[in-house]
C-alpha cells in the first residue's frame, strides 16, 4: 500500500512508518520529497524523532547541502528533540568533508557537554578531514584521543 493510499483510506502511518520512508527517500537522493514528508508528519501531529531528523540531515549532506542540514539540526533542537552520537557524527562528517573543520570541531566540543561520547565514526571523520586539510599533526592528536578513549582503531582509521 502506497502512502497516499493509506492516507486516503484514513490509515494514519505512525512515526516508524514515516521515518522509514524519510530514510529511504533520502538514500535515493529524493531529499526534498523526504523533507515534505517530515512537514506532513508534523501537520498530522506526529513528532519526528532523532532518527527521522538524522536521516534528513544525512540526505542533505549527501547532496552537499550543508546549510540545509544545519537548518534541520537547529530545527531539531528547537523542537526539543535531543541529538545523539549518530546525529553529531553525521554533521561532523559533513563539515569535515567540506573542509569546514572548525565547525566540525565546535560540534565535537559540544558532545561531552551533552553527555555524548564520540565514537569511531566521529573520530574517523575528523581524522580524514584533518588529513585532507593538510593538518597531519592535528589528525595524529585525534588518533591518540581515539585510542585513549578506549576505542581501538578500525580499518577506516
N, C-alpha and C positions, 0 to 999 in steps of 0.2 A: 504494500500500500504506500503510495506517494504521500508526502507531507500535505500537499493541497487536498488530496482525497480525504486524509484524516481530518483536516480542519473542516472541510465541507460536511463530513459525517458527524460533526460535533465531537470528535475524539481528540482530546487535548493531549498532545505529546508532553512528556514530563521532561525534567531537567536532563536526565541521562540521554533521552532521545535527541533533544536539541543539541546537546554537547557533542554527541557522536556525529551528527550532521555537520555542525560547525567545523569540527576537526577534519572530517572527510573533504568538505568543500575547500578548506584552507590547503590541504595537501594536494588538491588538484589545481591550486592556483586561483580558485574562484573566491577570493577573499572578500570582494565587495558583496557578493551574494551571502557569504557567511556573516558579514557584518550586518547585513539587512536581517538575517535570521536572528541575530542577537537582539536587534531592536524589536523584532516581532515577539521574542521571548519576554522582553521587558514589558511591552504593551499588554501581554497576556498575563502579567503578574508573576512570571517565572523569573526568579533572580539567577543570573548567570553565576557560576561558581568559579573557583580558581582554575579548574581545568578548561572551562569554556573560554575565559579571558586569555589564558596562556596559549591555547590553540590559535586564537585570533591574533595575538601578538606575534606568534611564530609565523603565521601566514603572511603578515605584513613584512616581517623580517626577511622571509624567503623572496619577497618581491622587491627587496631593497627599499622599503618604505618605512624607514626608521622613525620618522616623525609621527606617522600614524600609529606605529607600535607603541611609541611613548605615550600618545594620547590614550590608547587603550589601557596602558599601565596606570596612568593618572586617573582615568575614569574608574578603574577597578578600585583604586584607593578611595576615591570619593564616594563610592557606593558601599564602602565598609567591607569589601572583600580583601582578605589578607593574602598577599603574595607568598608563595612558598619557594623552596630552593629551585625548583624547576623554572618557575616564573623568572626569578632573578637570573638564573643561568641563561635563559633564552635572551633576555635583554643584554646581559653582559656579552654573550657571544655575538649578538647583533652589532653592538657598539664596536667590539674588537675587530670584527671582520671588515668594518668600515673605517678602521684606523682611528676611531674615536675612543682611544684607550682611557683618557682621563674620565670620560663619562662612565665607562665600564668600571673603573676603579672606584668612583664615587658610590656606585651601586654595591660593589663588593664591601666597601666600608660600612654601608647601611646594614648589611646582613646580620652581623653579630648583635647590633642594637635591636634587631627584630627577633633575636633568638634563633637565627638560622645559621647553620654551619655549611660553608661552601663544600661542594663535592668534586669528584673527578671532572665532571663536565665544566664546572665553573673554573677550576684551575687550568684545565686544558685550553679553554677558550682564551684565558688571559695569557698563558704561555705562548700560544700560537700568535695571538695579536701582538704581543711584545716582540716576538721574533720577526714578524712581518714589518713592524715599525722600527726595526733595526736597534732594538734595546735588549741585547742578549744578557746583560748583567741583571736587568730587572726580571727577565724571564727566568734566570737561574734562581733569583730570590724566591719567586713563586714556586719553582720546582722544590726548593728547600722547604717552603711553607707547606706544600702538599705532603711531603714526606714527614714533616714534624707534626702534621695534623693526624697522623696515624693511617693515612691512605698510602698505599703502595702505587708507584707509577704503573700505568697500564700501557697497552700497545700504542695508544694515541699519544700519550705523554712522551 
